[in-house]
Amino acid sequence: MARIHPTALVDPAAQLDDSVTIGPFSMIGPNVRIGADTEVGPHCVIDGHTTIGRGNRFFPSCSVGAEPQDKKYAGEPTRLEIGDRNTIRECCTLNTGTVQDAGATRLGNDNWIMAYVHVAHDCQLGSHIILANGTQLAGHVHIGDHVFLGGMTGVHQFVKIGAHAMTSVHSTLLQDLPPFVTSSGSPARAVGINVEGLKRRGFTPAQISGLRAAYKTLYRQNLTLDEARTALQAKRAEDPELDAPLSTLLAFLDTATRGIVR
């Protein structure tokens, strides 16, 4: 059976795999399900309708599955869904969703969430994301795979961040950040392509060169967004090797709702 410290309080209705570890003084609510090999450190509170997958690690003093910080919330049974192999460091807060959106806050797999990060209601996070210390996500934020947000980054509600994007320390995102783009500042401004991250993830030199050119099209040629999209579509048609990354970029631009970081 699960290894539960004598000082921990686990509701009898909670569903814990036999290999789960619960540390001292932690509390687990009745509607919580925790998968195999997950470790919950001391002084954590996991509550709400929360489902946690396999192999996750929660460091001390995390608040997971608490009610959303939304005045419209009226006690509806909304959810928090966490995938596999995530690391949640000290004092992080992850809230459930609201019925005004998807009804669930979601975190994918293999994410590294550093200390004092806040993931607000209805956020939708992909996989292989790094959120550095003190990053704050407002409600309804969407983040793609392989994103890195520098320490103390603040993200406005409803902002979308595309795959492989990156921010520097103390960035403030008020608009959508396209895939592959690096940004900096408060408010954030685009400063280039996340070249080092793309190299680490196996993008070819030709693809990286093509994305550099796409960045110039989007940011350096004084084009409107519609004109830039048309030019990028032409580039994609010219070079099959750029089809996948440029398709990712164009699909994001088609769904951007707050304008893009410029």
ZADO-1210 file (C-alpha; in nm, 4 decimals, padded with zeros to 6 digits):
<atoms>
<atom x="00.0000" y="00.0000" z="00.0000" code="MET" pos="1"/>
<atom x="00.0991" y="00.3663" z="-00.0364" code="ALA" pos="2"/>
<atom x="00.3732" y="00.4897" z="00.1949" code="ARG" pos="3"/>
<atom x="00.2021" y="00.7599" z="00.3988" code="ILE" pos="4"/>
<atom x="00.3841" y="00.9415" z="00.6778" code="HIS" pos="5"/>
<atom x="00.2034" y="00.9125" z="01.0126" code="PRO" pos="6"/>
<atom x="00.1543" y="01.2900" z="01.0297" code="THR" pos="7"/>
<atom x="-00.0037" y="01.3145" z="00.6844" code="ALA" pos="8"/>
<atom x="-00.3825" y="01.3401" z="00.6471" code="LEU" pos="9"/>
<atom x="-00.5210" y="01.1411" z="00.3530" code="VAL" pos="10"/>
<atom x="-00.8969" y="01.1261" z="00.3003" code="ASP" pos="11"/>
<atom x="-01.0167" y="00.7642" z="00.2816" code="PRO" pos="12"/>
<atom x="-01.1900" y="00.8406" z="-00.0486" code="ALA" pos="13"/>
<atom x="-00.8672" y="00.9505" z="-00.2200" code="ALA" pos="14"/>
<atom x="-00.7310" y="00.7042" z="-00.4775" code="GLN" pos="15"/>
<atom x="-00.3575" y="00.6459" z="-00.4393" code="LEU" pos="16"/>
<atom x="-00.1501" y="00.3890" z="-00.6233" code="ASP" pos="17"/>
<atom x="00.0326" y="00.1492" z="-00.3915" code="ASP" pos="18"/>
<atom x="00.3688" y="00.2986" z="-00.4910" code="SER" pos="19"/>
<atom x="00.2796" y="00.6591" z="-00.3993" code="VAL" pos="20"/>
<atom x="00.4752" y="00.8323" z="-00.1206" code="THR" pos="21"/>
<atom x="00.3153" y="01.1023" z="00.0961" code="ILE" pos="22"/>
<atom x="00.5479" y="01.3108" z="00.3141" code="GLY" pos="23"/>
<atom x="00.5049" y="01.4561" z="00.6639" code="PRO" pos="24"/>
<atom x="00.2160" y="01.6932" z="00.7348" code="PHE" pos="25"/>
<atom x="00.0760" y="01.6761" z="00.3812" code="SER" pos="26"/>
<atom x="-00.3007" y="01.6676" z="00.3185" code="MET" pos="27"/>
<atom x="-00.4783" y="01.4805" z="00.0382" code="ILE" pos="28"/>
<atom x="-00.8450" y="01.5521" z="-00.0345" code="GLY" pos="29"/>
<atom x="-01.1256" y="01.3067" z="-00.1157" code="PRO" pos="30"/>
<atom x="-01.1441" y="01.3723" z="-00.4916" code="ASN" pos="31"/>
<atom x="-00.7750" y="01.3255" z="-00.5607" code="VAL" pos="32"/>
<atom x="-00.6278" y="01.0444" z="-00.7720" code="ARG" pos="33"/>
<atom x="-00.2502" y="00.9921" z="-00.7756" code="ILE" pos="34"/>
<atom x="-00.0706" y="00.7541" z="-01.0133" code="GLY" pos="35"/>
<atom x="00.2194" y="00.5169" z="-00.9627" code="ALA" pos="36"/>
<atom x="00.5600" y="00.6250" z="-00.8323" code="ASP" pos="37"/>
<atom x="00.4532" y="00.9796" z="-00.7531" code="THR" pos="38"/>
<atom x="00.6198" y="01.1435" z="-00.4529" code="GLU" pos="39"/>
<atom x="00.4467" y="01.4147" z="-00.2489" code="VAL" pos="40"/>
<atom x="00.6861" y="01.6008" z="-00.0209" code="GLY" pos="41"/>
<atom x="00.6162" y="01.7476" z="00.3234" code="PRO" pos="42"/>
<atom x="00.3561" y="02.0169" z="00.3913" code="HIS" pos="43"/>
<atom x="00.1820" y="01.9833" z="00.0545" code="CYS" pos="44"/>
<atom x="-00.1936" y="02.0225" z="00.0108" code="VAL" pos="45"/>
<atom x="-00.3539" y="01.8385" z="-00.2828" code="ILE" pos="46"/>
<atom x="-00.7270" y="01.8966" z="-00.3018" code="ASP" pos="47"/>
<atom x="-01.0129" y="01.9505" z="-00.5441" code="GLY" pos="48"/>
<atom x="-01.0997" y="01.7210" z="-00.8350" code="HIS" pos="49"/>
<atom x="-00.7349" y="01.6549" z="-00.9115" code="THR" pos="50"/>
<atom x="-00.5880" y="01.3734" z="-01.1190" code="THR" pos="51"/>
<atom x="-00.2112" y="01.3182" z="-01.1130" code="ILE" pos="52"/>
<atom x="-00.0290" y="01.0704" z="-01.3370" code="GLY" pos="53"/>
<atom x="00.2821" y="00.8594" z="-01.2897" code="ARG" pos="54"/>
<atom x="00.6269" y="00.9517" z="-01.1651" code="GLY" pos="55"/>
<atom x="00.5610" y="01.3078" z="-01.0533" code="ASN" pos="56"/>
<atom x="00.7532" y="01.4810" z="-00.7734" code="ARG" pos="57"/>
<atom x="00.6038" y="01.7511" z="-00.5533" code="PHE" pos="58"/>
<atom x="00.8524" y="01.9357" z="-00.3357" code="PHE" pos="59"/>
<atom x="00.7582" y="02.0909" z="00.0018" code="PRO" pos="60"/>
<atom x="00.4690" y="02.3321" z="00.0540" code="SER" pos="61"/>
<atom x="00.2926" y="02.3047" z="-00.2810" code="CYS" pos="62"/>
<atom x="-00.0787" y="02.3896" z="-00.3100" code="SER" pos="63"/>
<atom x="-00.2295" y="02.1703" z="-00.5825" code="VAL" pos="64"/>
<atom x="-00.5953" y="02.1663" z="-00.6883" code="GLY" pos="65"/>
<atom x="-00.7175" y="02.4615" z="-00.4834" code="ALA" pos="66"/>
<atom x="-01.0196" y="02.6612" z="-00.5974" code="GLU" pos="67"/>
<atom x="-00.9580" y="02.9064" z="-00.8831" code="PRO" pos="68"/>
<atom x="-00.8823" y="03.2659" z="-00.7928" code="GLN" pos="69"/>
<atom x="-01.1851" y="03.3857" z="-00.9860" code="ASP" pos="70"/>
<atom x="-01.4756" y="03.5786" z="-00.8310" code="LYS" pos="71"/>
<atom x="-01.7170" y="03.4042" z="-01.0691" code="LYS" pos="72"/>
<atom x="-01.6341" y="03.0642" z="-00.9230" code="TYR" pos="73"/>
<atom x="-01.9351" y="02.9265" z="-00.7381" code="ALA" pos="74"/>
<atom x="-01.8165" y="02.5881" z="-00.6173" code="GLY" pos="75"/>
<atom x="-01.8529" y="02.3933" z="-00.9429" code="GLU" pos="76"/>
<atom x="-01.6593" y="02.0623" z="-00.9530" code="PRO" pos="77"/>
<atom x="-01.3908" y="02.1802" z="-01.1957" code="THR" pos="78"/>
<atom x="-01.0659" y="01.9900" z="-01.2387" code="ARG" pos="79"/>
<atom x="-00.6888" y="01.9921" z="-01.2375" code="LEU" pos="80"/>
<atom x="-00.5231" y="01.7297" z="-01.4591" code="GLU" pos="81"/>
<atom x="-00.1490" y="01.6613" z="-01.4315" code="ILE" pos="82"/>
<atom x="00.0314" y="01.4158" z="-01.6589" code="GLY" pos="83"/>
<atom x="00.3443" y="01.2072" z="-01.5985" code="ASP" pos="84"/>
<atom x="00.6998" y="01.2738" z="-01.4797" code="ARG" pos="85"/>
<atom x="00.6535" y="01.6370" z="-01.3859" code="ASN" pos="86"/>
<atom x="00.8723" y="01.8042" z="-01.1253" code="THR" pos="87"/>
<atom x="00.6908" y="02.0646" z="-00.9151" code="ILE" pos="88"/>
<atom x="00.9330" y="02.2495" z="-00.6907" code="ARG" pos="89"/>
<atom x="00.8782" y="02.4299" z="-00.3604" code="GLU" pos="90"/>
<atom x="00.5745" y="02.6491" z="-00.2922" code="CYS" pos="91"/>
<atom x="00.4097" y="02.6189" z="-00.6335" code="CYS" pos="92"/>
<atom x="00.0351" y="02.6790" z="-00.6681" code="THR" pos="93"/>
<atom x="-00.1791" y="02.5079" z="-00.9329" code="LEU" pos="94"/>
<atom x="-00.5528" y="02.5835" z="-00.9350" code="ASN" pos="95"/>
<atom x="-00.8506" y="02.4034" z="-01.0860" code="THR" pos="96"/>
<atom x="-01.0426" y="02.5406" z="-01.3863" code="GLY" pos="97"/>
<atom x="-01.3705" y="02.7272" z="-01.4234" code="THR" pos="98"/>
<atom x="-01.6940" y="02.6488" z="-01.6050" code="VAL" pos="99"/>
<atom x="-01.6464" y="02.9667" z="-01.8095" code="GLN" pos="100"/>
<atom x="-01.3643" y="02.7888" z="-01.9943" code="ASP" pos="101"/>
<atom x="-01.2713" y="02.4206" z="-02.0383" code="ALA" pos="102"/>
<atom x="-01.3545" y="02.3388" z="-01.6768" code="GLY" pos="103"/>
<atom x="-00.9997" y="02.2091" z="-01.6254" code="ALA" pos="104"/>
<atom x="-00.6449" y="02.3285" z="-01.5784" code="THR" pos="105"/>
<atom x="-00.4052" y="02.0888" z="-01.7530" code="ARG" pos="106"/>
<atom x="-00.0343" y="02.0159" z="-01.7295" code="LEU" pos="107"/>
<atom x="00.1212" y="01.7658" z="-01.9722" code="GLY" pos="108"/>
<atom x="00.4282" y="01.5451" z="-01.9262" code="ASN" pos="109"/>
<atom x="00.7949" y="01.5934" z="-01.8375" code="ASP" pos="110"/>
<atom x="00.7630" y="01.9540" z="-01.7261" code="ASN" pos="111"/>
<atom x="01.0014" y="02.1268" z="-01.4841" code="TRP" pos="112"/>
<atom x="00.8150" y="02.3796" z="-01.2691" code="ILE" pos="113"/>
<atom x="01.0514" y="02.5693" z="-01.0405" code="MET" pos="114"/>
<atom x="00.9821" y="02.7273" z="-00.7019" code="ALA" pos="115"/>
<atom x="00.7023" y="02.9793" z="-00.6389" code="TYR" pos="116"/>
<atom x="00.5398" y="02.9353" z="-00.9799" code="VAL" pos="117"/>
<atom x="00.1655" y="03.0038" z="-01.0059" code="HIS" pos="118"/>
<atom x="-00.0484" y="02.8227" z="-01.2650" code="VAL" pos="119"/>
<atom x="-00.3918" y="02.9836" z="-01.2582" code="ALA" pos="120"/>
<atom x="-00.7317" y="02.8480" z="-01.3532" code="HIS" pos="121"/>
<atom x="-00.7897" y="02.7074" z="-01.7025" code="ASP" pos="122"/>
<atom x="-00.4243" y="02.7218" z="-01.8065" code="CYS" pos="123"/>
<atom x="-00.3365" y="02.4585" z="-02.0667" code="GLN" pos="124"/>
<atom x="00.0299" y="02.3569" z="-02.0589" code="LEU" pos="125"/>
<atom x="00.1923" y="02.1104" z="-02.2960" code="GLY" pos="126"/>
<atom x="00.4998" y="01.8965" z="-02.2300" code="SER" pos="127"/>
<atom x="00.8748" y="01.9497" z="-02.1807" code="HIS" pos="128"/>
<atom x="00.8152" y="02.3031" z="-02.0505" code="ILE" pos="129"/>
<atom x="01.0453" y="02.4844" z="-01.8069" code="ILE" pos="130"/>
<atom x="00.8960" y="02.7580" z="-01.5888" code="LEU" pos="131"/>
<atom x="01.1765" y="02.9211" z="-01.3906" code="ALA" pos="132"/>
<atom x="01.1409" y="03.0473" z="-01.0347" code="ASN" pos="133"/>
<atom x="00.8624" y="03.2941" z="-00.9676" code="GLY" pos="134"/>
<atom x="00.6895" y="03.2672" z="-01.3051" code="THR" pos="135"/>
<atom x="00.3247" y="03.3735" z="-01.2777" code="GLN" pos="136"/>
<atom x="00.0592" y="03.2536" z="-01.5227" code="LEU" pos="137"/>
<atom x="-00.2777" y="03.4299" z="-01.5157" code="ALA" pos="138"/>
<atom x="-00.5974" y="03.2490" z="-01.6080" code="GLY" pos="139"/>
<atom x="-00.6632" y="03.0879" z="-01.9476" code="HIS" pos="140"/>
<atom x="-00.2972" y="03.0939" z="-02.0598" code="VAL" pos="141"/>
<atom x="-00.1979" y="02.8333" z="-02.3220" code="HIS" pos="142"/>
<atom x="00.1639" y="02.7174" z="-02.3531" code="ILE" pos="143"/>
<atom x="00.2992" y="02.4851" z="-02.6218" code="GLY" pos="144"/>
<atom x="00.5653" y="02.2155" z="-02.5903" code="ASP" pos="145"/>
<atom x="00.9330" y="02.2887" z="-02.5178" code="HIS" pos="146"/>
<atom x="00.8722" y="02.6449" z="-02.3967" code="VAL" pos="147"/>
<atom x="01.1136" y="02.8075" z="-02.1521" code="PHE" pos="148"/>
<atom x="00.9980" y="03.1040" z="-01.9423" code="LEU" pos="149"/>
<atom x="01.2718" y="03.2882" z="-01.7544" code="GLY" pos="150"/>
<atom x="01.2518" y="03.3645" z="-01.3841" code="GLY" pos="151"/>
<atom x="00.9822" y="03.6079" z="-01.2699" code="MET" pos="152"/>
<atom x="00.8082" y="03.6072" z="-01.6083" code="THR" pos="153"/>
<atom x="00.4511" y="03.7350" z="-01.5841" code="GLY" pos="154"/>
<atom x="00.1910" y="03.6231" z="-01.8376" code="VAL" pos="155"/>
<atom x="-00.1371" y="03.8126" z="-01.8884" code="HIS" pos="156"/>
<atom x="-00.4630" y="03.6201" z="-01.8958" code="GLN" pos="157"/>
<atom x="-00.5640" y="03.4573" z="-02.2267" code="PHE" pos="158"/>
<atom x="-00.2120" y="03.4869" z="-02.3702" code="VAL" pos="159"/>
<atom x="-00.0899" y="03.2014" z="-02.5945" code="LYS" pos="160"/>
<atom x="00.2759" y="03.0973" z="-02.6121" code="ILE" pos="161"/>
<atom x="00.3849" y="02.8841" z="-02.9075" code="GLY" pos="162"/>
<atom x="00.6092" y="02.5782" z="-02.9004" code="ALA" pos="163"/>
<atom x="00.9854" y="02.6327" z="-02.8546" code="HIS" pos="164"/>
<atom x="00.9389" y="02.9974" z="-02.7520" code="ALA" pos="165"/>
<atom x="01.1468" y="03.1548" z="-02.4759" code="MET" pos="166"/>
<atom x="01.1440" y="03.4593" z="-02.2475" code="THR" pos="167"/>
<atom x="01.4233" y="03.6232" z="-02.0524" code="SER" pos="168"/>
<atom x="01.4147" y="03.6982" z="-01.6817" code="VAL" pos="169"/>
<atom x="01.1519" y="03.9522" z="-01.5637" code="HIS" pos="170"/>
<atom x="00.9615" y="03.9439" z="-01.8923" code="SER" pos="171"/>
<atom x="00.5980" y="04.0561" z="-01.9062" code="THR" pos="172"/>
<atom x="00.3890" y="03.8971" z="-02.1792" code="LEU" pos="173"/>
<atom x="00.0801" y="04.1016" z="-02.2633" code="LEU" pos="174"/>
<atom x="00.0334" y="03.9551" z="-02.6137" code="GLN" pos="175"/>
<atom x="00.0734" y="03.6156" z="-02.7788" code="ASP" pos="176"/>
<atom x="00.4301" y="03.4909" z="-02.8293" code="LEU" pos="177"/>
<atom x="00.4735" y="03.2970" z="-03.1562" code="PRO" pos="178"/>
<atom x="00.6528" y="02.9614" z="-03.1752" code="PRO" pos="179"/>
<atom x="01.0336" y="02.9640" z="-03.1884" code="PHE" pos="180"/>
<atom x="01.0559" y="03.3324" z="-03.0867" code="VAL" pos="181"/>
<atom x="01.2632" y="03.4671" z="-02.7971" code="THR" pos="182"/>
<atom x="01.1355" y="03.7736" z="-02.6146" code="SER" pos="183"/>
<atom x="01.2582" y="04.0065" z="-02.3436" code="SER" pos="184"/>
<atom x="01.1456" y="04.3084" z="-02.1464" code="GLY" pos="185"/>
<atom x="00.8398" y="04.4551" z="-01.9758" code="SER" pos="186"/>
<atom x="00.6317" y="04.4650" z="-02.1827" code="PRO" pos="187"/>
<atom x="00.8077" y="04.1922" z="-02.3787" code="ALA" pos="188"/>
<atom x="00.9486" y="04.2557" z="-02.7250" code="ARG" pos="189"/>
<atom x="01.0678" y="03.9978" z="-02.9758" code="ALA" pos="190"/>
<atom x="01.4486" y="03.9722" z="-02.9932" code="VAL" pos="191"/>
<atom x="01.5155" y="03.6730" z="-03.2188" code="GLY" pos="192"/>
<atom x="01.4794" y="03.2985" z="-03.2624" code="ILE" pos="193"/>
<atom x="01.5444" y="03.0402" z="-02.9896" code="ASN" pos="194"/>
<atom x="01.8405" y="02.8991" z="-03.1836" code="VAL" pos="195"/>
<atom x="02.0087" y="02.7079" z="-02.9015" code="GLU" pos="196"/>
<atom x="01.6854" y="02.5391" z="-02.7998" code="GLY" pos="197"/>
<atom x="01.6144" y="02.4374" z="-03.1593" code="LEU" pos="198"/>
<atom x="01.9633" y="02.2870" z="-03.1964" code="LYS" pos="199"/>
<atom x="01.9147" y="02.0818" z="-02.8808" code="ARG" pos="200"/>
<atom x="01.5856" y="01.9455" z="-03.0136" code="ARG" pos="201"/>
<atom x="01.7220" y="01.8266" z="-03.3452" code="GLY" pos="202"/>
<atom x="01.6204" y="02.1022" z="-03.5849" code="PHE" pos="203"/>
<atom x="01.8463" y="02.0971" z="-03.8903" code="THR" pos="204"/>
<atom x="02.0704" y="02.3904" z="-03.9862" code="PRO" pos="205"/>
<atom x="01.8486" y="02.4470" z="-04.2901" code="ALA" pos="206"/>
<atom x="01.5366" y="02.4620" z="-04.0722" code="GLN" pos="207"/>
<atom x="01.6994" y="02.7037" z="-03.8282" code="ILE" pos="208"/>
<atom x="01.8168" y="02.9213" z="-04.1170" code="SER" pos="209"/>
<atom x="01.4651" y="02.9132" z="-04.2589" code="GLY" pos="210"/>
<atom x="01.3166" y="03.0162" z="-03.9257" code="LEU" pos="211"/>
<atom x="01.5642" y="03.3040" z="-03.9016" code="ARG" pos="212"/>
<atom x="01.4402" y="03.4206" z="-04.2402" code="ALA" pos="213"/>
<atom x="01.0790" y="03.3754" z="-04.1281" code="ALA" pos="214"/>
<atom x="01.1513" y="03.5884" z="-03.8218" code="TYR" pos="215"/>
<atom x="01.2831" y="03.8669" z="-04.0448" code="LYS" pos="216"/>
<atom x="00.9697" y="03.8409" z="-04.2571" code="THR" pos="217"/>
<atom x="00.7487" y="03.8673" z="-03.9524" code="LEU" pos="218"/>
<atom x="00.9425" y="04.1336" z="-03.7621" code="TYR" pos="219"/>
<atom x="01.1910" y="04.3208" z="-03.9805" code="ARG" pos="220"/>
<atom x="01.0246" y="04.3967" z="-04.3143" code="GLN" pos="221"/>
<atom x="00.7527" y="04.6369" z="-04.1955" code="ASN" pos="222"/>
<atom x="00.4790" y="04.4025" z="-04.3187" code="LEU" pos="223"/>
<atom x="00.1306" y="04.3808" z="-04.1763" code="THR" pos="224"/>
<atom x="00.0483" y="04.0496" z="-04.0125" code="LEU" pos="225"/>
<atom x="-00.1611" y="03.9466" z="-04.3139" code="ASP" pos="226"/>
<atom x="00.1212" y="04.0356" z="-04.5530" code="GLU" pos="227"/>
<atom x="00.3715" y="03.8430" z="-04.3427" code="ALA" pos="228"/>
<atom x="00.1442" y="03.5377" z="-04.3404" code="ARG" pos="229"/>
<atom x="00.1192" y="03.5444" z="-04.7194" code="THR" pos="230"/>
<atom x="00.4977" y="03.5673" z="-04.7520" code="ALA" pos="231"/>
<atom x="00.5500" y="03.2811" z="-04.5050" code="LEU" pos="232"/>
<atom x="00.3034" y="03.0625" z="-04.6924" code="GLN" pos="233"/>
<atom x="00.5068" y="03.1182" z="-05.0076" code="ALA" pos="234"/>
<atom x="00.8304" y="03.0265" z="-04.8288" code="LYS" pos="235"/>
<atom x="00.6700" y="02.7071" z="-04.6994" code="ARG" pos="236"/>
<atom x="00.5641" y="02.6062" z="-05.0518" code="ALA" pos="237"/>
<atom x="00.9150" y="02.6654" z="-05.1870" code="GLU" pos="238"/>
<atom x="01.1043" y="02.4392" z="-04.9447" code="ASP" pos="239"/>
<atom x="00.9668" y="02.1012" z="-04.8210" code="PRO" pos="240"/>
<atom x="01.2151" y="02.0999" z="-04.5304" code="GLU" pos="241"/>
<atom x="01.0498" y="02.4123" z="-04.3916" code="LEU" pos="242"/>
<atom x="00.6966" y="02.2794" z="-04.4237" code="ASP" pos="243"/>
<atom x="00.6656" y="02.1491" z="-04.0660" code="ALA" pos="244"/>
<atom x="00.8132" y="02.4464" z="-03.8728" code="PRO" pos="245"/>
<atom x="00.6456" y="02.7090" z="-04.0911" code="LEU" pos="246"/>
<atom x="00.3141" y="02.5230" z="-04.0676" code="SER" pos="247"/>
<atom x="00.3485" y="02.5393" z="-03.6878" code="THR" pos="248"/>
<atom x="00.4182" y="02.9133" z="-03.7045" code="LEU" pos="249"/>
<atom x="00.1347" y="02.9867" z="-03.9467" code="LEU" pos="250"/>
<atom x="-00.1183" y="02.7820" z="-03.7504" code="ALA" pos="251"/>
<atom x="-00.0299" y="02.9823" z="-03.4405" code="PHE" pos="252"/>
<atom x="-00.0662" y="03.3156" z="-03.6197" code="LEU" pos="253"/>
<atom x="-00.4083" y="03.2065" z="-03.7435" code="ASP" pos="254"/>
<atom x="-00.5272" y="03.1541" z="-03.3847" code="THR" pos="255"/>
<atom x="-00.3591" y="03.4498" z="-03.2104" code="ALA" pos="256"/>
<atom x="-00.6302" y="03.6461" z="-03.0312" code="THR" pos="257"/>
<atom x="-00.4380" y="03.9207" z="-02.8465" code="ARG" pos="258"/>
<atom x="-00.2046" y="04.0268" z="-03.1253" code="GLY" pos="259"/>
<atom x="00.1550" y="03.9052" z="-03.1192" code="ILE" pos="260"/>
<atom x="00.4559" y="04.0279" z="-02.9253" code="VAL" pos="261"/>
<atom x="00.6357" y="04.2717" z="-03.1519" code="ARG" pos="262"/>
</atoms>
